[in-house]
Amino acid sequence: MYPPELVAPMSKELTDFGFEALETTEAVDAVLGNEEGTVLMIVNSVCGCAAANARPGVKLALENEKKPVRNVTVFAGVDKEATNKAREYMLPYPPSSPSIGLFKDGKLVHFLERHHIEGRSAEIIAANLKMAFDRYC
């Protein structure tokens, strides 16, 4: 587990952009267990690919005309139970951080695993997500 003061700036990068941090299993269930609307979930991480690719990529993607109704995040290595609960909703994909999931009406409809993020630019990640937003939002 990482100390909260270490990850605060990494978490703040998303929450300052309007993402809601889900820190409990109940909060995750309340959002991802909802059967209505679209939700973008990012499993945040301290790794370099989260900083250079995932977080900037989702922020760029949200400049799209069509976008999810709600944007949420859990932080791997910090909010262990909340992250594990979010990952249950992302099955059958194995645990991955960072990762990005798009949910529509309570179902996972689009998912980017770490290997889809690592080594890809924020612009490529954003383009991938924008295509998903155009289709599902």
Secondary structure by P-SEA (a helix, b strand, c coil): ccccccaaaaaaaaaaabbbbbccaaaaaaaaaccbbbbbbbbccccccccccaaaaaaaaaccccccccccccccccaaaaaaaaaaaaccccccccbbbbbccccccccccccccccccaaaaaaaaaaaaaccc
